[in-house]
Amino acid sequence: MADTPTTPAARIVFIGAGPGEADLITVRGARLLAQAKVVLFDALADPGLRDLAPSADWVDVGKRGFSGKEGSDFNGQTRINQLLVAQARSVGQRHGAQAIVARLKGGDPSLFGRLEEELHALREAGIDSEVVPGVTSALAAAAATQRPLTRRGSGRSVSFTTAMTRTGDLQCGMGPGQRADTEVFYMAGRQLAPLSKGLLDAGWPADTEVSVVSRAGWPDMRHTVHTVGSLDDASAIHAGRPTLVIVGAGATEIPDHPLTHIALCGEGSPNSEA
């Protein structure tokens, strides 16, 4: 029997869980999570977040695609979309339209989180939703390594790219040319050798510094430094872990002395006082 327009549906709230440990979630995200009747959670969400909503029904929808583990494809996107709609209607019928179903996503929902598809599914079903931003892993990596993604005078732009497609191949369309002063590649752990070649083909010099961080935001985070030409050396170190690759200005250590003068256009290169 088809649902009628008067059938109540709970509100779906997309919550960014942050990049690692539970206390990296935002205050707003934690407050709304505590109100949820059902939580559909990703593989990378800290299990400690359950303490914020102990009475909720927690449903695992994590894909675990980075690990290659058996069963990693069980939670396909189509199934997740269907679960969102079904849970919103089920919770709404039991608790009313003001009830909350939380969709807990690692990092920030809007960045490589398949948010667009899930919002489409809800809109087609006539279900209200809200998106609460979270801290993405690139920012956690920059903070933990103390290597800011933007730099005064040398790092005025940042790009975020996924290194993976649904087939597990390196993302096409990297070049020609550099996209930004700092380029960040998500989900890159199994693609370091082809990524190195792609960066060279896009015009990055082989000696450009590269910062590789896996499990950013967690106590067991690993950080190694390489060059574009030697990037594949990081493969064994970060194997089986969600990995970020940062290339360019934001991959380098901060200088011993801060810049005291930024050159204007046509004035020449920035320099530092001794």
C-alpha positions in Angstrom: 0.0 0.0 0.0 1.5 3.4 -1.0 2.2 6.0 1.7 -0.2 8.9 1.7 0.9 12.5 2.0 -0.3 12.6 5.6 2.0 9.7 6.7 4.5 11.3 9.2 8.2 10.9 8.5 11.0 11.7 10.9 13.6 14.3 9.9 17.0 13.1 8.7 19.9 15.0 10.1 23.3 14.4 8.4 26.0 14.9 11.0 29.7 15.2 10.3 31.4 12.9 12.9 34.8 14.5 12.4 37.9 12.8 11.2 38.8 10.6 14.1 38.2 10.5 17.9 34.7 11.1 19.2 35.5 14.5 20.7 36.2 16.0 17.3 32.5 16.1 16.5 30.9 19.6 16.7 28.8 20.7 19.6 25.8 21.0 17.4 26.4 17.6 15.9 26.7 16.0 19.4 23.5 17.7 20.6 21.4 16.5 17.6 23.0 13.0 17.7 21.9 12.7 21.4 18.3 13.3 20.2 18.3 10.6 17.5 16.0 7.6 17.6 18.0 5.8 15.0 21.7 6.4 13.8 22.9 5.2 10.4 26.7 5.3 10.8 29.7 5.1 8.6 32.7 2.7 9.1 35.0 5.6 10.1 32.9 7.0 12.9 34.4 6.5 16.3 32.5 3.8 18.3 32.8 6.2 21.3 30.1 8.3 19.7 27.6 5.7 20.8 27.9 7.2 24.3 26.1 10.3 23.0 23.0 8.4 21.9 23.0 5.2 24.1 19.2 4.6 23.6 19.2 5.0 19.8 19.2 2.0 17.4 22.6 2.1 15.7 22.6 0.7 12.1 26.0 0.0 10.4 26.0 1.3 6.8 29.8 1.6 6.4 31.2 0.7 3.1 34.8 0.0 4.3 36.0 0.4 0.7 39.5 1.5 1.7 40.3 -1.8 3.3 39.2 -4.3 0.7 37.8 -6.5 3.4 35.3 -9.2 2.6 31.8 -7.8 2.6 32.9 -4.2 2.0 30.4 -3.9 -0.8 27.4 -5.0 1.3 26.3 -1.4 2.1 25.9 -0.1 -1.4 24.7 3.4 -2.0 21.3 2.2 -3.2 20.7 0.3 -0.1 21.7 3.2 2.1 19.3 5.5 0.2 16.5 3.0 0.8 17.3 2.6 4.5 17.2 6.4 5.0 13.7 6.6 3.5 12.5 3.5 5.3 13.9 4.6 8.7 12.5 8.1 8.4 9.0 6.7 7.8 9.3 4.0 10.4 10.5 6.4 13.1 8.0 9.1 12.1 5.1 6.7 12.4 6.2 5.7 15.9 7.5 9.0 17.3 6.1 11.7 15.0 7.5 14.1 12.5 9.7 15.9 15.1 11.7 12.8 15.7 15.3 12.6 14.4 17.1 9.9 12.4 20.8 10.7 12.3 23.0 9.9 9.3 26.5 10.0 10.9 29.2 10.4 8.3 33.0 10.4 9.0 34.6 13.8 8.4 32.3 16.3 6.7 29.2 15.1 5.0 29.6 17.4 2.0 33.1 16.3 1.1 33.3 12.9 -0.7 30.5 11.6 1.4 27.9 10.8 -1.3 25.7 13.4 0.2 24.1 14.5 -3.0 22.7 11.1 -3.7 21.2 10.8 -0.3 19.7 14.2 -0.4 18.1 13.4 -3.8 16.6 10.2 -2.3 15.0 12.1 0.6 13.7 14.9 -1.6 12.1 12.5 -4.0 10.4 10.8 -0.9 9.3 14.2 0.5 11.4 13.8 3.7 12.9 16.9 5.4 16.6 16.9 6.2 19.3 19.0 7.7 23.1 18.9 7.2 25.5 19.6 10.1 29.1 20.2 9.0 32.0 18.4 10.4 35.8 18.6 10.5 37.3 16.9 7.4 40.4 14.7 7.6 42.5 17.1 5.5 42.2 19.7 8.3 43.0 17.1 11.0 46.1 16.1 9.1 47.2 19.7 8.7 46.6 20.3 12.4 48.4 17.1 13.6 51.5 17.6 11.5 51.5 21.4 12.0 51.7 21.9 8.2 49.0 24.5 7.3 47.3 23.9 4.0 47.5 27.6 3.1 50.7 29.7 3.4 51.2 33.4 3.3 52.7 34.3 -0.1 53.0 30.7 -1.4 49.9 28.8 -0.7 46.9 30.8 -1.7 44.8 27.9 -3.1 43.8 24.4 -2.0 42.1 21.7 -4.0 40.4 18.5 -2.7 40.4 15.5 -5.0 39.4 11.8 -4.5 42.0 9.5 -5.8 39.5 6.7 -6.3 36.6 5.8 -8.6 33.9 3.3 -8.0 36.0 0.7 -9.9 39.0 1.2 -7.6 41.1 3.0 -10.3 43.0 6.2 -10.0 40.7 9.2 -10.6 41.0 10.4 -14.2 41.3 14.0 -15.3 44.1 15.2 -13.0 45.8 17.3 -15.6 47.2 19.0 -17.5 48.6 21.5 -15.0 48.5 21.9 -11.3 45.1 22.6 -9.8 46.2 24.6 -6.7 49.3 25.6 -4.7 48.3 22.7 -2.3 46.6 19.6 -3.6 44.9 17.1 -1.2 44.1 13.6 -2.4 41.6 11.6 -0.4 41.4 7.7 -0.4 44.8 7.5 -1.9 46.4 4.7 0.0 46.2 2.0 -2.7 47.0 4.4 -5.6 50.3 6.0 -4.6 52.3 4.7 -7.6 49.8 5.8 -10.2 49.2 9.0 -8.3 53.0 9.8 -8.5 52.9 9.3 -12.2 49.7 11.4 -12.6 51.3 14.3 -10.6 54.4 14.2 -12.7 52.3 14.2 -15.9 50.3 17.2 -14.5 53.6 19.2 -14.2 54.6 18.8 -10.6 58.4 18.6 -10.3 59.7 15.2 -9.1 61.3 16.8 -6.0 58.1 18.5 -4.8 57.5 17.6 -1.2 54.6 15.4 -0.4 53.0 14.7 3.1 51.3 11.4 3.5 49.0 10.9 6.5 46.9 7.9 7.4 44.2 7.7 10.1 44.3 11.5 10.7 42.6 12.4 13.9 43.3 9.1 15.6 46.0 8.2 18.2 47.7 5.8 15.8 48.0 8.3 13.0 51.0 7.8 10.8 52.8 10.6 9.0 55.6 10.3 6.4 57.2 12.8 4.1 58.2 12.0 0.5 58.6 13.7 -2.9 56.3 13.4 -5.9 58.9 11.1 -7.5 59.3 8.8 -4.4 55.6 8.7 -3.4 55.2 5.0 -3.9 57.7 4.5 -1.0 54.8 5.3 1.4 52.6 2.4 0.1 53.8 -0.3 2.6 53.9 2.2 5.5 50.2 3.2 5.1 48.8 0.0 3.7 45.2 -0.9 4.6 44.6 2.5 6.3 42.5 5.5 5.1 45.2 7.8 3.7 45.5 11.4 2.6 48.2 12.7 0.3 49.1 16.4 0.5 51.2 17.9 -2.3 52.8 21.3 -2.7 52.9 24.3 -0.3 50.9 22.7 2.4 53.1 19.6 2.5 56.2 21.5 3.7 57.4 22.3 7.2 56.9 25.9 8.3 60.0 28.0 7.8 62.3 28.9 10.7 61.4 32.6 10.2 58.0 33.9 9.1 57.6 36.0 5.9 57.8 39.7 6.7 57.1 40.9 3.1 54.8 39.6 0.4 55.7 40.8 -3.1 53.1 42.5 -5.1 52.4 41.4 -8.7 55.5 42.2 -10.8 57.6 43.0 -7.8 59.5 39.7 -7.7 59.6 36.7 -5.3 58.7 37.1 -1.6 61.6 37.1 0.7 62.3 36.8 4.4 64.3 39.0 6.7 67.4 37.4 8.2 
